């Protein structure tokens, strides 16, 4: 993380000047949930672009469920090409995971039936088609997926959707003068990441949110293809981090910034004074700095809440003497190729098998060849893992909660504990820099 801190001190600040109201994705709730994948048009202040969306032109509704809910999903693909829908972070049967094996052909409908069986968390959903994940996500196919439970509902924290609890989807995009998305990666883009010239917040450029003074909960998602963000507020305003990818942290963390890589999520609490304003600032690793949200405090006073200091969280129990141990080397090759343990993704190859109801310890290392040292992230389907160590040290408080995606800078080594239970079948592990995933940095394992 020191490498990131040094870089983020050097970026050029490039604030934009236009604004519009923050778009709040509609809620999708109930037992029967319908999603329509379609082409659309996204209107921007400087033009418009062809896009893709769920139930609309860009992005998708926020799906909200509770632990133990049964949901029947009907997902119609109205595109002129195949795609998939993956439930990122969800503990789900392999046949309904939505990875590259669960293809939804153009014009067809997919009908996963899922019983929710995990604690409260902020997850998301997006395509996962072999070789096309990056393009489909870039065009707008993404949405939030909230799980609530009795514990989260009884906490004294903001929980009124669109009132004091807001989804914040941050994505950088490369946009031309006509407002059109440009997606044509060069070899440099494959290696270093497809970095944009604009950051969108819920599909808008520098939107505004007007609210009474009070305590607010922002659920942050880095929905970019391959850009690492540092998130902070203007004037060094501090906030409280209460949750990571898979749910609440064991202890909340007060901070003035967080680093979030593609696919990661954090939940934060921030207090806004009446008649005061705050700007959410996004520093892009390898890019510029953007004002991504303007929060304006109205003269009226809303509800202020104390920030909880600790939460209920059970780490994955492991035993280094008896649990299976595996190592994963994330390798950067020449000509924009990427591999894990020397192998590139092959849909017909199972990289390893393991029994259900088992715990394993995985060591992930970001290695490269010569000058080809680039960041990677590691995502595992179906489970939330606990981080045992990062570069030989105990994880910092921000990394002490449930995770499904973790960032590794060049040379980093992360050790995690994972518990596989309930389901059998084929699941994925891969880099969540989507261009890296599409170019081979992915494998699959079989739970038997």
LINUR-V533982 format. One record per residue. PHI is phi in whole degrees, -180 to 180 (* if undefined). Layout:
phi: [PHI & PHI]
This chain:
phi: [* & -61 & -62 & -67 & -59 & -63 & -64 & -66 & -78 & -109 & -70 & -88 & -88 & -138 & -78 & -93 & -115 & -86 & -157 & -153 & -70 & -63 & -79 & -105 & -56 & -66 & -83 & -122 & -134 & 112 & -78 & -104 & -118 & -113 & -123 & -119 & -92 & -143 & -80 & -152 & -132 & -102 & -87 & -120 & -59 & -117 & 145 & -145 & -137 & -71 & -141 & -133 & -156 & -101 & 61 & -179 & -79 & -153 & 59 & -156 & -68 & -84 & -81 & -125 & -134 & -121 & -55 & 84 & -64 & -103 & -126 & -113 & -100 & -117 & -117 & -97 & -95 & -97 & -76 & -97 & -151 & -72 & -158 & -141 & -132 & -102 & -95 & -71 & 98 & -88 & -79 & -149 & -56 & -56 & -67 & -114 & -66 & 81 & -77 & -66 & -85 & -101 & -74 & -105 & -69 & -54 & 85 & -99 & -121 & -110 & -128 & -72 & -123 & -130 & -102 & -70 & -142 & -164 & -72 & -54 & -165 & -107 & -110 & -153 & -133 & -166 & -69 & -150 & -76 & -55 & 80 & -128 & -58 & -60 & -65 & -68 & -65 & -59 & -79 & 124 & -84 & -165 & -163 & -85 & -139 & -96 & -113 & -115 & -149 & -60 & -64 & -66 & -70 & -92 & -74 & -89 & -132 & -59 & -147 & -93 & -59 & 76 & -111 & -135 & -132 & -122 & -78 & -127 & -99 & -105 & -144 & -91 & -138 & -95 & -124 & -87 & -65 & -91 & 81 & -92 & -66 & -111 & -131 & -150 & -63 & -89 & -60 & -62 & -65 & -62 & -77 & -96 & 108 & -87 & -91 & -91 & -114 & -149 & -111 & -97 & -118 & 53 & 85 & -122 & -97 & 41 & -71 & -114 & -127 & -103 & -144 & -66 & -58 & 162 & -99 & -129 & -112 & -111 & -100 & -93 & -125 & -86 & -95 & -74 & -70 & -155 & -99 & -92 & -114 & -108 & -106 & -154 & -116 & -61 & 61 & 66 & -57 & -87 & -141 & -117 & -89 & -114 & -152 & -117 & -48 & -102 & 142 & -68 & -73 & -63 & -137 & -69 & -128 & -85 & -153 & -108 & -167 & -138 & -104 & -137 & -97 & -55 & 93 & -79 & -133 & -139 & -108 & -130 & -113 & -140 & -99 & -115 & -80 & -59 & 65 & -111 & -127 & -134 & -115 & -85 & -111 & -121 & -94 & -98 & -63 & 85 & -134 & -104 & -116 & -132 & -85 & -103 & -160 & -108 & -104 & -110 & -82 & -75 & -68 & -73 & -106 & -99 & -99 & -99 & -127 & -71 & -89 & -59 & -96 & -148 & -140 & -78 & -153 & -109 & -70 & -66 & -78 & -143 & -136 & -66 & -89 & -120 & -75 & -62 & -118 & -132 & -126 & -126 & -101 & -88 & -115 & -96 & -103 & -74 & 58 & 72 & -101 & -139 & -148 & -124 & 55 & 78 & -118 & -98 & -56 & -136 & -59 & -95 & -118 & -95 & -75 & -166 & -122 & -151 & -80 & -68 & 57 & -132 & -115 & -133 & -117 & -114 & -110 & -114 & -128 & -93 & -117 & -151 & -124 & 62 & -84 & -87 & -109 & -132 & -66 & -138 & -130 & -125 & -124 & -118 & -77 & 81 & -127 & -107 & -106 & -108 & -85 & -85 & -155 & -131 & 54 & 81 & -116 & -61 & -64 & -68 & -54 & -65 & -107 & -96 & -103 & -71 & -132 & -125 & -142 & -139 & -86 & -127 & -76 & -52 & 88 & -69 & -131 & -125 & -113 & -129 & -112 & -130 & -117 & -106 & -151 & 79 & -120 & -120 & 128 & -97 & -129 & -108 & -136 & -169 & -74 & -96 & -78 & -65 & -66 & -68 & -58 & -64 & -102 & 116 & -86 & -157 & -139 & -140 & -126 & -114 & -93 & -107]
